[in-house]
Amino acid sequence: MKKIGFYLDTTVISHLYAPEKMQETLALWDDIIAGNYEIVLSSVVFDEIDRCYQPKRDIMYEYVNRIEFKNTKINSTIREI
């Protein structure tokens, strides 16, 4: 069975740090860690994380480092998103 794929933008990762959105996002993150989804990130996500203040930046990278993901090149579709 093919996994559902998601392109995650920085907002989703940021919600792991936002108390009002954290519970739902952590549930999704647990499913991602379990390998239930194919995740795609781009350099845009990493550029935006790099611009975050500390300690948020380190926390976001800790979450990203827990998952498997594919890097994608920036194209017109990603720019539209």
mmCIF file of the N, C-alpha and C atoms, coordinates in Angstrom:
data_MODEL
# 
_entry.id   MODEL 
# 
loop_
_atom_site.group_PDB 
_atom_site.id 
_atom_site.type_symbol 
_atom_site.label_atom_id 
_atom_site.label_alt_id 
_atom_site.label_comp_id 
_atom_site.label_asym_id 
_atom_site.label_entity_id 
_atom_site.label_seq_id 
_atom_site.pdbx_PDB_ins_code 
_atom_site.Cartn_x 
_atom_site.Cartn_y 
_atom_site.Cartn_z 
_atom_site.occupancy 
_atom_site.B_iso_or_equiv 
_atom_site.pdbx_formal_charge 
_atom_site.auth_seq_id 
_atom_site.auth_comp_id 
_atom_site.auth_asym_id 
_atom_site.auth_atom_id 
_atom_site.pdbx_PDB_model_num 
ATOM 1   N N  . MET A 1 1  ? 0.845  -1.183 0.000  1.00 0.00 ? 1  MET A N  1 
ATOM 2   C CA . MET A 1 1  ? 0.000  0.000  0.000  1.00 0.00 ? 1  MET A CA 1 
ATOM 3   C C  . MET A 1 1  ? 0.889  1.244  0.000  1.00 0.00 ? 1  MET A C  1 
ATOM 4   N N  . LYS A 1 2  ? 0.591  2.143  -0.899 1.00 0.00 ? 2  LYS A N  1 
ATOM 5   C CA . LYS A 1 2  ? 1.377  3.366  -1.016 1.00 0.00 ? 2  LYS A CA 1 
ATOM 6   C C  . LYS A 1 2  ? 1.021  4.334  0.113  1.00 0.00 ? 2  LYS A C  1 
ATOM 7   N N  . LYS A 1 3  ? 2.047  4.961  0.670  1.00 0.00 ? 3  LYS A N  1 
ATOM 8   C CA . LYS A 1 3  ? 1.835  5.925  1.739  1.00 0.00 ? 3  LYS A CA 1 
ATOM 9   C C  . LYS A 1 3  ? 1.334  7.248  1.176  1.00 0.00 ? 3  LYS A C  1 
ATOM 10  N N  . ILE A 1 4  ? 0.542  7.927  1.965  1.00 0.00 ? 4  ILE A N  1 
ATOM 11  C CA . ILE A 1 4  ? 0.122  9.284  1.625  1.00 0.00 ? 4  ILE A CA 1 
ATOM 12  C C  . ILE A 1 4  ? 1.315  10.194 1.824  1.00 0.00 ? 4  ILE A C  1 
ATOM 13  N N  . GLY A 1 5  ? 1.544  11.081 0.885  1.00 0.00 ? 5  GLY A N  1 
ATOM 14  C CA . GLY A 1 5  ? 2.668  11.999 0.962  1.00 0.00 ? 5  GLY A CA 1 
ATOM 15  C C  . GLY A 1 5  ? 2.208  13.400 1.306  1.00 0.00 ? 5  GLY A C  1 
ATOM 16  N N  . PHE A 1 6  ? 3.042  14.093 2.075  1.00 0.00 ? 6  PHE A N  1 
ATOM 17  C CA . PHE A 1 6  ? 2.769  15.470 2.469  1.00 0.00 ? 6  PHE A CA 1 
ATOM 18  C C  . PHE A 1 6  ? 3.999  16.321 2.240  1.00 0.00 ? 6  PHE A C  1 
ATOM 19  N N  . TYR A 1 7  ? 3.788  17.510 1.696  1.00 0.00 ? 7  TYR A N  1 
ATOM 20  C CA . TYR A 1 7  ? 4.819  18.540 1.737  1.00 0.00 ? 7  TYR A CA 1 
ATOM 21  C C  . TYR A 1 7  ? 4.524  19.340 2.997  1.00 0.00 ? 7  TYR A C  1 
ATOM 22  N N  . LEU A 1 8  ? 5.474  19.354 3.921  1.00 0.00 ? 8  LEU A N  1 
ATOM 23  C CA . LEU A 1 8  ? 5.288  20.125 5.146  1.00 0.00 ? 8  LEU A CA 1 
ATOM 24  C C  . LEU A 1 8  ? 5.919  21.491 4.995  1.00 0.00 ? 8  LEU A C  1 
ATOM 25  N N  . ASP A 1 9  ? 5.128  22.505 5.233  1.00 0.00 ? 9  ASP A N  1 
ATOM 26  C CA . ASP A 1 9  ? 5.716  23.839 5.277  1.00 0.00 ? 9  ASP A CA 1 
ATOM 27  C C  . ASP A 1 9  ? 6.132  24.138 6.714  1.00 0.00 ? 9  ASP A C  1 
ATOM 28  N N  . THR A 1 10 ? 6.786  25.238 6.898  1.00 0.00 ? 10 THR A N  1 
ATOM 29  C CA . THR A 1 10 ? 7.337  25.586 8.204  1.00 0.00 ? 10 THR A CA 1 
ATOM 30  C C  . THR A 1 10 ? 6.254  25.755 9.257  1.00 0.00 ? 10 THR A C  1 
ATOM 31  N N  . THR A 1 11 ? 5.061  26.138 8.863  1.00 0.00 ? 11 THR A N  1 
ATOM 32  C CA . THR A 1 11 ? 3.976  26.346 9.818  1.00 0.00 ? 11 THR A CA 1 
ATOM 33  C C  . THR A 1 11 ? 3.675  25.075 10.604 1.00 0.00 ? 11 THR A C  1 
ATOM 34  N N  . VAL A 1 12 ? 3.648  23.945 9.929  1.00 0.00 ? 12 VAL A N  1 
ATOM 35  C CA . VAL A 1 12 ? 3.347  22.689 10.612 1.00 0.00 ? 12 VAL A CA 1 
ATOM 36  C C  . VAL A 1 12 ? 4.407  22.403 11.671 1.00 0.00 ? 12 VAL A C  1 
ATOM 37  N N  . ILE A 1 13 ? 5.666  22.554 11.302 1.00 0.00 ? 13 ILE A N  1 
ATOM 38  C CA . ILE A 1 13 ? 6.747  22.299 12.248 1.00 0.00 ? 13 ILE A CA 1 
ATOM 39  C C  . ILE A 1 13 ? 6.698  23.311 13.384 1.00 0.00 ? 13 ILE A C  1 
ATOM 40  N N  . SER A 1 14 ? 6.375  24.535 13.060 1.00 0.00 ? 14 SER A N  1 
ATOM 41  C CA . SER A 1 14 ? 6.278  25.588 14.072 1.00 0.00 ? 14 SER A CA 1 
ATOM 42  C C  . SER A 1 14 ? 5.185  25.296 15.088 1.00 0.00 ? 14 SER A C  1 
ATOM 43  N N  . HIS A 1 15 ? 4.118  24.646 14.658 1.00 0.00 ? 15 HIS A N  1 
ATOM 44  C CA . HIS A 1 15 ? 3.013  24.325 15.574 1.00 0.00 ? 15 HIS A CA 1 
ATOM 45  C C  . HIS A 1 15 ? 3.415  23.318 16.639 1.00 0.00 ? 15 HIS A C  1 
ATOM 46  N N  . LEU A 1 16 ? 4.538  22.626 16.435 1.00 0.00 ? 16 LEU A N  1 
ATOM 47  C CA . LEU A 1 16 ? 5.045  21.740 17.477 1.00 0.00 ? 16 LEU A CA 1 
ATOM 48  C C  . LEU A 1 16 ? 5.529  22.535 18.688 1.00 0.00 ? 16 LEU A C  1 
ATOM 49  N N  . TYR A 1 17 ? 5.736  23.821 18.484 1.00 0.00 ? 17 TYR A N  1 
ATOM 50  C CA . TYR A 1 17 ? 6.235  24.722 19.530 1.00 0.00 ? 17 TYR A CA 1 
ATOM 51  C C  . TYR A 1 17 ? 5.141  25.658 20.047 1.00 0.00 ? 17 TYR A C  1 
ATOM 52  N N  . ALA A 1 18 ? 3.986  25.643 19.414 1.00 0.00 ? 18 ALA A N  1 
ATOM 53  C CA . ALA A 1 18 ? 2.897  26.567 19.756 1.00 0.00 ? 18 ALA A CA 1 
ATOM 54  C C  . ALA A 1 18 ? 1.880  25.866 20.658 1.00 0.00 ? 18 ALA A C  1 
ATOM 55  N N  . PRO A 1 19 ? 1.768  26.275 21.919 1.00 0.00 ? 19 PRO A N  1 
ATOM 56  C CA . PRO A 1 19 ? 0.878  25.564 22.868 1.00 0.00 ? 19 PRO A CA 1 
ATOM 57  C C  . PRO A 1 19 ? -0.551 25.361 22.364 1.00 0.00 ? 19 PRO A C  1 
ATOM 58  N N  . GLU A 1 20 ? -1.113 26.330 21.662 1.00 0.00 ? 20 GLU A N  1 
ATOM 59  C CA . GLU A 1 20 ? -2.508 26.212 21.231 1.00 0.00 ? 20 GLU A CA 1 
ATOM 60  C C  . GLU A 1 20 ? -2.694 25.209 20.090 1.00 0.00 ? 20 GLU A C  1 
ATOM 61  N N  . LYS A 1 21 ? -1.634 24.828 19.406 1.00 0.00 ? 21 LYS A N  1 
ATOM 62  C CA . LYS A 1 21 ? -1.725 23.884 18.285 1.00 0.00 ? 21 LYS A CA 1 
ATOM 63  C C  . LYS A 1 21 ? -0.926 22.607 18.539 1.00 0.00 ? 21 LYS A C  1 
ATOM 64  N N  . MET A 1 22 ? -0.188 22.570 19.633 1.00 0.00 ? 22 MET A N  1 
ATOM 65  C CA . MET A 1 22 ? 0.791  21.523 19.868 1.00 0.00 ? 22 MET A CA 1 
ATOM 66  C C  . MET A 1 22 ? 0.187  20.124 19.941 1.00 0.00 ? 22 MET A C  1 
ATOM 67  N N  . GLN A 1 23 ? -0.918 19.946 20.623 1.00 0.00 ? 23 GLN A N  1 
ATOM 68  C CA . GLN A 1 23 ? -1.473 18.606 20.841 1.00 0.00 ? 23 GLN A CA 1 
ATOM 69  C C  . GLN A 1 23 ? -1.799 17.906 19.521 1.00 0.00 ? 23 GLN A C  1 
ATOM 70  N N  . GLU A 1 24 ? -2.505 18.588 18.637 1.00 0.00 ? 24 GLU A N  1 
ATOM 71  C CA . GLU A 1 24 ? -2.873 17.981 17.353 1.00 0.00 ? 24 GLU A CA 1 
ATOM 72  C C  . GLU A 1 24 ? -1.642 17.722 16.491 1.00 0.00 ? 24 GLU A C  1 
ATOM 73  N N  . THR A 1 25 ? -0.707 18.656 16.525 1.00 0.00 ? 25 THR A N  1 
ATOM 74  C CA . THR A 1 25 ? 0.485  18.520 15.700 1.00 0.00 ? 25 THR A CA 1 
ATOM 75  C C  . THR A 1 25 ? 1.379  17.401 16.213 1.00 0.00 ? 25 THR A C  1 
ATOM 76  N N  . LEU A 1 26 ? 1.484  17.243 17.528 1.00 0.00 ? 26 LEU A N  1 
ATOM 77  C CA . LEU A 1 26 ? 2.271  16.141 18.086 1.00 0.00 ? 26 LEU A CA 1 
ATOM 78  C C  . LEU A 1 26 ? 1.674  14.787 17.708 1.00 0.00 ? 26 LEU A C  1 
ATOM 79  N N  . ALA A 1 27 ? 0.358  14.691 17.653 1.00 0.00 ? 27 ALA A N  1 
ATOM 80  C CA . ALA A 1 27 ? -0.295 13.445 17.221 1.00 0.00 ? 27 ALA A CA 1 
ATOM 81  C C  . ALA A 1 27 ? 0.088  13.126 15.775 1.00 0.00 ? 27 ALA A C  1 
ATOM 82  N N  . LEU A 1 28 ? 0.053  14.137 14.920 1.00 0.00 ? 28 LEU A N  1 
ATOM 83  C CA . LEU A 1 28 ? 0.482  13.951 13.528 1.00 0.00 ? 28 LEU A CA 1 
ATOM 84  C C  . LEU A 1 28 ? 1.954  13.555 13.493 1.00 0.00 ? 28 LEU A C  1 
ATOM 85  N N  . TRP A 1 29 ? 2.778  14.225 14.290 1.00 0.00 ? 29 TRP A N  1 
ATOM 86  C CA . TRP A 1 29 ? 4.217  13.950 14.293 1.00 0.00 ? 29 TRP A CA 1 
ATOM 87  C C  . TRP A 1 29 ? 4.493  12.508 14.709 1.00 0.00 ? 29 TRP A C  1 
ATOM 88  N N  . ASP A 1 30 ? 3.749  11.995 15.673 1.00 0.00 ? 30 ASP A N  1 
ATOM 89  C CA . ASP A 1 30 ? 3.902  10.594 16.078 1.00 0.00 ? 30 ASP A CA 1 
ATOM 90  C C  . ASP A 1 30 ? 3.619  9.654  14.905 1.00 0.00 ? 30 ASP A C  1 
ATOM 91  N N  . ASP A 1 31 ? 2.600  9.982  14.115 1.00 0.00 ? 31 ASP A N  1 
ATOM 92  C CA . ASP A 1 31 ? 2.294  9.175  12.928 1.00 0.00 ? 31 ASP A CA 1 
ATOM 93  C C  . ASP A 1 31 ? 3.407  9.272  11.890 1.00 0.00 ? 31 ASP A C  1 
ATOM 94  N N  . ILE A 1 32 ? 3.992  10.443 11.756 1.00 0.00 ? 32 ILE A N  1 
ATOM 95  C CA . ILE A 1 32 ? 5.094  10.636 10.810 1.00 0.00 ? 32 ILE A CA 1 
ATOM 96  C C  . ILE A 1 32 ? 6.303  9.821  11.267 1.00 0.00 ? 32 ILE A C  1 
ATOM 97  N N  . ILE A 1 33 ? 6.635  9.899  12.553 1.00 0.00 ? 33 ILE A N  1 
ATOM 98  C CA . ILE A 1 33 ? 7.764  9.138  13.090 1.00 0.00 ? 33 ILE A CA 1 
ATOM 99  C C  . ILE A 1 33 ? 7.532  7.636  12.901 1.00 0.00 ? 33 ILE A C  1 
ATOM 100 N N  . ALA A 1 34 ? 6.300  7.209  13.039 1.00 0.00 ? 34 ALA A N  1 
ATOM 101 C CA . ALA A 1 34 ? 5.960  5.791  12.868 1.00 0.00 ? 34 ALA A CA 1 
ATOM 102 C C  . ALA A 1 34 ? 6.076  5.337  11.411 1.00 0.00 ? 34 ALA A C  1 
ATOM 103 N N  . GLY A 1 35 ? 6.291  6.286  10.506 1.00 0.00 ? 35 GLY A N  1 
ATOM 104 C CA . GLY A 1 35 ? 6.455  5.930  9.101  1.00 0.00 ? 35 GLY A CA 1 
ATOM 105 C C  . GLY A 1 35 ? 5.157  5.799  8.335  1.00 0.00 ? 35 GLY A C  1 
ATOM 106 N N  . ASN A 1 36 ? 4.088  6.383  8.851  1.00 0.00 ? 36 ASN A N  1 
ATOM 107 C CA . ASN A 1 36 ? 2.788  6.265  8.196  1.00 0.00 ? 36 ASN A CA 1 
ATOM 108 C C  . ASN A 1 36 ? 2.618  7.179  6.991  1.00 0.00 ? 36 ASN A C  1 
ATOM 109 N N  . TYR A 1 37 ? 3.504  8.149  6.840  1.00 0.00 ? 37 TYR A N  1 
ATOM 110 C CA . TYR A 1 37 ? 3.404  9.108  5.737  1.00 0.00 ? 37 TYR A CA 1 
ATOM 111 C C  . TYR A 1 37 ? 4.762  9.305  5.089  1.00 0.00 ? 37 TYR A C  1 
ATOM 112 N N  . GLU A 1 38 ? 4.726  9.666  3.824  1.00 0.00 ? 38 GLU A N  1 
ATOM 113 C CA . GLU A 1 38 ? 5.933  10.070 3.123  1.00 0.00 ? 38 GLU A CA 1 
ATOM 114 C C  . GLU A 1 38 ? 6.010  11.595 3.210  1.00 0.00 ? 38 GLU A C  1 
ATOM 115 N N  . ILE A 1 39 ? 7.086  12.101 3.774  1.00 0.00 ? 39 ILE A N  1 
ATOM 116 C CA . ILE A 1 39 ? 7.209  13.532 4.026  1.00 0.00 ? 39 ILE A CA 1 
ATOM 117 C C  . ILE A 1 39 ? 8.211  14.154 3.059  1.00 0.00 ? 39 ILE A C  1 
ATOM 118 N N  . VAL A 1 40 ? 7.846  15.326 2.574  1.00 0.00 ? 40 VAL A N  1 
ATOM 119 C CA . VAL A 1 40 ? 8.707  16.089 1.678  1.00 0.00 ? 40 VAL A CA 1 
ATOM 120 C C  . VAL A 1 40 ? 8.928  17.470 2.282  1.00 0.00 ? 40 VAL A C  1 
ATOM 121 N N  . LEU A 1 41 ? 10.185 17.891 2.318  1.00 0.00 ? 41 LEU A N  1 
ATOM 122 C CA . LEU A 1 41 ? 10.563 19.231 2.756  1.00 0.00 ? 41 LEU A CA 1 
ATOM 123 C C  . LEU A 1 41 ? 11.393 19.869 1.654  1.00 0.00 ? 41 LEU A C  1 
ATOM 124 N N  . SER A 1 42 ? 11.541 21.174 1.720  1.00 0.00 ? 42 SER A N  1 
ATOM 125 C CA . SER A 1 42 ? 12.382 21.872 0.755  1.00 0.00 ? 42 SER A CA 1 
ATOM 126 C C  . SER A 1 42 ? 13.318 22.820 1.485  1.00 0.00 ? 42 SER A C  1 
ATOM 127 N N  . SER A 1 43 ? 14.223 23.408 0.746  1.00 0.00 ? 43 SER A N  1 
ATOM 128 C CA . SER A 1 43 ? 15.161 24.364 1.335  1.00 0.00 ? 43 SER A CA 1 
ATOM 129 C C  . SER A 1 43 ? 14.442 25.577 1.904  1.00 0.00 ? 43 SER A C  1 
ATOM 130 N N  . VAL A 1 44 ? 13.253 25.871 1.409  1.00 0.00 ? 44 VAL A N  1 
ATOM 131 C CA . VAL A 1 44 ? 12.471 26.990 1.941  1.00 0.00 ? 44 VAL A CA 1 
ATOM 132 C C  . VAL A 1 44 ? 12.190 26.763 3.424  1.00 0.00 ? 44 VAL A C  1 
ATOM 133 N N  . VAL A 1 45 ? 11.834 25.545 3.788  1.00 0.00 ? 45 VAL A N  1 
ATOM 134 C CA . VAL A 1 45 ? 11.551 25.212 5.179  1.00 0.00 ? 45 VAL A CA 1 
ATOM 135 C C  . VAL A 1 45 ? 12.784 25.469 6.044  1.00 0.00 ? 45 VAL A C  1 
ATOM 136 N N  . PHE A 1 46 ? 13.937 24.994 5.590  1.00 0.00 ? 46 PHE A N  1 
ATOM 137 C CA . PHE A 1 46 ? 15.155 25.155 6.381  1.00 0.00 ? 46 PHE A CA 1 
ATOM 138 C C  . PHE A 1 46 ? 15.588 26.620 6.457  1.00 0.00 ? 46 PHE A C  1 
ATOM 139 N N  . ASP A 1 47 ? 15.392 27.358 5.380  1.00 0.00 ? 47 ASP A N  1 
ATOM 140 C CA . ASP A 1 47 ? 15.704 28.797 5.411  1.00 0.00 ? 47 ASP A CA 1 
ATOM 141 C C  . ASP A 1 47 ? 14.829 29.513 6.443  1.00 0.00 ? 47 ASP A C  1 
ATOM 142 N N  . GLU A 1 48 ? 13.565 29.149 6.487  1.00 0.00 ? 48 GLU A N  1 
ATOM 143 C CA . GLU A 1 48 ? 12.653 29.793 7.440  1.00 0.00 ? 48 GLU A CA 1 
ATOM 144 C C  . GLU A 1 48 ? 12.967 29.383 8.877  1.00 0.00 ? 48 GLU A C  1 
ATOM 145 N N  . ILE A 1 49 ? 13.306 28.127 9.091  1.00 0.00 ? 49 ILE A N  1 
ATOM 146 C CA . ILE A 1 49 ? 13.691 27.698 10.441 1.00 0.00 ? 49 ILE A CA 1 
ATOM 147 C C  . ILE A 1 49 ? 14.943 28.445 10.883 1.00 0.00 ? 49 ILE A C  1 
ATOM 148 N N  . ASP A 1 50 ? 15.885 28.603 9.974  1.00 0.00 ? 50 ASP A N  1 
ATOM 149 C CA . ASP A 1 50 ? 17.130 29.307 10.310 1.00 0.00 ? 50 ASP A CA 1 
ATOM 150 C C  . ASP A 1 50 ? 16.881 30.745 10.764 1.00 0.00 ? 50 ASP A C  1 
ATOM 151 N N  . ARG A 1 51 ? 15.784 31.333 10.324 1.00 0.00 ? 51 ARG A N  1 
ATOM 152 C CA . ARG A 1 51 ? 15.469 32.721 10.710 1.00 0.00 ? 51 ARG A CA 1 
ATOM 153 C C  . ARG A 1 51 ? 14.703 32.811 12.033 1.00 0.00 ? 51 ARG A C  1 
ATOM 154 N N  . CYS A 1 52 ? 14.334 31.668 12.612 1.00 0.00 ? 52 CYS A N  1 
ATOM 155 C CA . CYS A 1 52 ? 13.627 31.678 13.892 1.00 0.00 ? 52 CYS A CA 1 
ATOM 156 C C  . CYS A 1 52 ? 14.578 32.042 15.025 1.00 0.00 ? 52 CYS A C  1 
ATOM 157 N N  . TYR A 1 53 ? 14.013 32.570 16.080 1.00 0.00 ? 53 TYR A N  1 
ATOM 158 C CA . TYR A 1 53 ? 14.792 32.902 17.262 1.00 0.00 ? 53 TYR A CA 1 
ATOM 159 C C  . TYR A 1 53 ? 15.066 31.630 18.064 1.00 0.00 ? 53 TYR A C  1 
ATOM 160 N N  . GLN A 1 54 ? 16.042 31.724 18.939 1.00 0.00 ? 54 GLN A N  1 
ATOM 161 C CA . GLN A 1 54 ? 16.349 30.619 19.850 1.00 0.00 ? 54 GLN A CA 1 
ATOM 162 C C  . GLN A 1 54 ? 15.446 30.728 21.071 1.00 0.00 ? 54 GLN A C  1 
ATOM 163 N N  . PRO A 1 55 ? 15.028 29.690 21.686 1.00 0.00 ? 55 PRO A N  1 
ATOM 164 C CA . PRO A 1 55 ? 15.365 28.287 21.439 1.00 0.00 ? 55 PRO A CA 1 
ATOM 165 C C  . PRO A 1 55 ? 14.466 27.613 20.404 1.00 0.00 ? 55 PRO A C  1 
ATOM 166 N N  . LYS A 1 56 ? 13.508 28.363 19.843 1.00 0.00 ? 56 LYS A N  1 
ATOM 167 C CA . LYS A 1 56 ? 12.561 27.774 18.896 1.00 0.00 ? 56 LYS A CA 1 
ATOM 168 C C  . LYS A 1 56 ? 13.289 27.093 17.738 1.00 0.00 ? 56 LYS A C  1 
ATOM 169 N N  . ARG A 1 57 ? 14.333 27.736 17.189 1.00 0.00 ? 57 ARG A N  1 
ATOM 170 C CA . ARG A 1 57 ? 15.052 27.165 16.051 1.00 0.00 ? 57 ARG A CA 1 
ATOM 171 C C  . ARG A 1 57 ? 15.590 25.774 16.394 1.00 0.00 ? 57 ARG A C  1 
ATOM 172 N N  . ASP A 1 58 ? 16.254 25.644 17.534 1.00 0.00 ? 58 ASP A N  1 
ATOM 173 C CA . ASP A 1 58 ? 16.819 24.342 17.909 1.00 0.00 ? 58 ASP A CA 1 
ATOM 174 C C  . ASP A 1 58 ? 15.728 23.301 18.137 1.00 0.00 ? 58 ASP A C  1 
ATOM 175 N N  . ILE A 1 59 ? 14.641 23.704 18.739 1.00 0.00 ? 59 ILE A N  1 
ATOM 176 C CA . ILE A 1 59 ? 13.531 22.774 18.988 1.00 0.00 ? 59 ILE A CA 1 
ATOM 177 C C  . ILE A 1 59 ? 12.941 22.288 17.666 1.00 0.00 ? 59 ILE A C  1 
ATOM 178 N N  . MET A 1 60 ? 12.769 23.186 16.716 1.00 0.00 ? 60 MET A N  1 
ATOM 179 C CA . MET A 1 60 ? 12.223 22.783 15.415 1.00 0.00 ? 60 MET A CA 1 
ATOM 180 C C  . MET A 1 60 ? 13.166 21.810 14.707 1.00 0.00 ? 60 MET A C  1 
ATOM 181 N N  . TYR A 1 61 ? 14.472 22.078 14.772 1.00 0.00 ? 61 TYR A N  1 
ATOM 182 C CA . TYR A 1 61 ? 15.423 21.149 14.159 1.00 0.00 ? 61 TYR A CA 1 
ATOM 183 C C  . TYR A 1 61 ? 15.425 19.801 14.877 1.00 0.00 ? 61 TYR A C  1 
ATOM 184 N N  . GLU A 1 62 ? 15.239 19.791 16.187 1.00 0.00 ? 62 GLU A N  1 
ATOM 185 C CA . GLU A 1 62 ? 15.163 18.518 16.908 1.00 0.00 ? 62 GLU A CA 1 
ATOM 186 C C  . GLU A 1 62 ? 14.001 17.682 16.382 1.00 0.00 ? 62 GLU A C  1 
ATOM 187 N N  . TYR A 1 63 ? 12.867 18.309 16.153 1.00 0.00 ? 63 TYR A N  1 
ATOM 188 C CA . TYR A 1 63 ? 11.716 17.572 15.607 1.00 0.00 ? 63 TYR A CA 1 
ATOM 189 C C  . TYR A 1 63 ? 11.996 17.081 14.185 1.00 0.00 ? 63 TYR A C  1 
ATOM 190 N N  . VAL A 1 64 ? 12.544 17.938 13.358 1.00 0.00 ? 64 VAL A N  1 
ATOM 191 C CA . VAL A 1 64 ? 12.824 17.547 11.966 1.00 0.00 ? 64 VAL A CA 1 
ATOM 192 C C  . VAL A 1 64 ? 13.814 16.390 11.926 1.00 0.00 ? 64 VAL A C  1 
ATOM 193 N N  . ASN A 1 65 ? 14.786 16.393 12.810 1.00 0.00 ? 65 ASN A N  1 
ATOM 194 C CA . ASN A 1 65 ? 15.794 15.329 12.820 1.00 0.00 ? 65 ASN A CA 1 
ATOM 195 C C  . ASN A 1 65 ? 15.235 13.989 13.274 1.00 0.00 ? 65 ASN A C  1 
ATOM 196 N N  . ARG A 1 66 ? 14.027 13.952 13.788 1.00 0.00 ? 66 ARG A N  1 
ATOM 197 C CA . ARG A 1 66 ? 13.400 12.696 14.226 1.00 0.00 ? 66 ARG A CA 1 
ATOM 198 C C  . ARG A 1 66 ? 12.644 11.979 13.107 1.00 0.00 ? 66 ARG A C  1 
ATOM 199 N N  . ILE A 1 67 ? 12.492 12.643 11.979 1.00 0.00 ? 67 ILE A N  1 
ATOM 200 C CA . ILE A 1 67 ? 11.677 12.054 10.913 1.00 0.00 ? 67 ILE A CA 1 
ATOM 201 C C  . ILE A 1 67 ? 12.507 11.768 9.666  1.00 0.00 ? 67 ILE A C  1 
ATOM 202 N N  . GLU A 1 68 ? 11.977 10.874 8.859  1.00 0.00 ? 68 GLU A N  1 
ATOM 203 C CA . GLU A 1 68 ? 12.549 10.641 7.533  1.00 0.00 ? 68 GLU A CA 1 
ATOM 204 C C  . GLU A 1 68 ? 11.789 11.522 6.552  1.00 0.00 ? 68 GLU A C  1 
ATOM 205 N N  . PHE A 1 69 ? 12.528 12.155 5.652  1.00 0.00 ? 69 PHE A N  1 
ATOM 206 C CA . PHE A 1 69 ? 11.892 13.012 4.663  1.00 0.00 ? 69 PHE A CA 1 
ATOM 207 C C  . PHE A 1 69 ? 12.731 13.051 3.398  1.00 0.00 ? 69 PHE A C  1 
ATOM 208 N N  . LYS A 1 70 ? 12.082 13.447 2.340  1.00 0.00 ? 70 LYS A N  1 
ATOM 209 C CA . LYS A 1 70 ? 12.759 13.668 1.064  1.00 0.00 ? 70 LYS A CA 1 
ATOM 210 C C  . LYS A 1 70 ? 12.905 15.168 0.869  1.00 0.00 ? 70 LYS A C  1 
ATOM 211 N N  . ASN A 1 71 ? 14.044 15.558 0.332  1.00 0.00 ? 71 ASN A N  1 
ATOM 212 C CA . ASN A 1 71 ? 14.226 16.961 -0.051 1.00 0.00 ? 71 ASN A CA 1 
ATOM 213 C C  . ASN A 1 71 ? 13.716 17.128 -1.468 1.00 0.00 ? 71 ASN A C  1 
ATOM 214 N N  . THR A 1 72 ? 13.051 18.218 -1.725 1.00 0.00 ? 72 THR A N  1 
ATOM 215 C CA . THR A 1 72 ? 12.591 18.487 -3.072 1.00 0.00 ? 72 THR A CA 1 
ATOM 216 C C  . THR A 1 72 ? 13.156 19.817 -3.538 1.00 0.00 ? 72 THR A C  1 
ATOM 217 N N  . LYS A 1 73 ? 13.343 19.916 -4.809 1.00 0.00 ? 73 LYS A N  1 
ATOM 218 C CA . LYS A 1 73 ? 13.810 21.175 -5.386 1.00 0.00 ? 73 LYS A CA 1 
ATOM 219 C C  . LYS A 1 73 ? 12.644 22.150 -5.439 1.00 0.00 ? 73 LYS A C  1 
ATOM 220 N N  . ILE A 1 74 ? 12.970 23.403 -5.365 1.00 0.00 ? 74 ILE A N  1 
ATOM 221 C CA . ILE A 1 74 ? 11.949 24.441 -5.454 1.00 0.00 ? 74 ILE A CA 1 
ATOM 222 C C  . ILE A 1 74 ? 11.444 24.513 -6.891 1.00 0.00 ? 74 ILE A C  1 
ATOM 223 N N  . ASN A 1 75 ? 10.137 24.444 -7.030 1.00 0.00 ? 75 ASN A N  1 
ATOM 224 C CA . ASN A 1 75 ? 9.533  24.570 -8.360 1.00 0.00 ? 75 ASN A CA 1 
ATOM 225 C C  . ASN A 1 75 ? 8.307  25.482 -8.244 1.00 0.00 ? 75 ASN A C  1 
ATOM 226 N N  . SER A 1 76 ? 7.616  25.658 -9.332 1.00 0.00 ? 76 SER A N  1 
ATOM 227 C CA . SER A 1 76 ? 6.475  26.589 -9.339 1.00 0.00 ? 76 SER A CA 1 
ATOM 228 C C  . SER A 1 76 ? 5.361  26.144 -8.386 1.00 0.00 ? 76 SER A C  1 
ATOM 229 N N  . THR A 1 77 ? 5.154  24.849 -8.240 1.00 0.00 ? 77 THR A N  1 
ATOM 230 C CA . THR A 1 77 ? 4.129  24.354 -7.333 1.00 0.00 ? 77 THR A CA 1 
ATOM 231 C C  . THR A 1 77 ? 4.458  24.714 -5.895 1.00 0.00 ? 77 THR A C  1 
ATOM 232 N N  . ILE A 1 78 ? 5.678  24.480 -5.504 1.00 0.00 ? 78 ILE A N  1 
ATOM 233 C CA . ILE A 1 78 ? 6.085  24.806 -4.132 1.00 0.00 ? 78 ILE A CA 1 
ATOM 234 C C  . ILE A 1 78 ? 6.020  26.299 -3.905 1.00 0.00 ? 78 ILE A C  1 
ATOM 235 N N  . ARG A 1 79 ? 6.408  27.091 -4.875 1.00 0.00 ? 79 ARG A N  1 
ATOM 236 C CA . ARG A 1 79 ? 6.316  28.551 -4.727 1.00 0.00 ? 79 ARG A CA 1 
ATOM 237 C C  . ARG A 1 79 ? 4.872  29.005 -4.524 1.00 0.00 ? 79 ARG A C  1 
ATOM 238 N N  . GLU A 1 80 ? 3.937  28.352 -5.206 1.00 0.00 ? 80 GLU A N  1 
ATOM 239 C CA . GLU A 1 80 ? 2.514  28.701 -5.053 1.00 0.00 ? 80 GLU A CA 1 
ATOM 240 C C  . GLU A 1 80 ? 2.012  28.363 -3.667 1.00 0.00 ? 80 GLU A C  1 
ATOM 241 N N  . ILE A 1 81 ? 2.489  27.262 -3.116 1.00 0.00 ? 81 ILE A N  1 
ATOM 242 C CA . ILE A 1 81 ? 2.067  26.835 -1.771 1.00 0.00 ? 81 ILE A CA 1 
ATOM 243 C C  . ILE A 1 81 ? 2.541  27.850 -0.774 1.00 0.00 ? 81 ILE A C  1 
# 
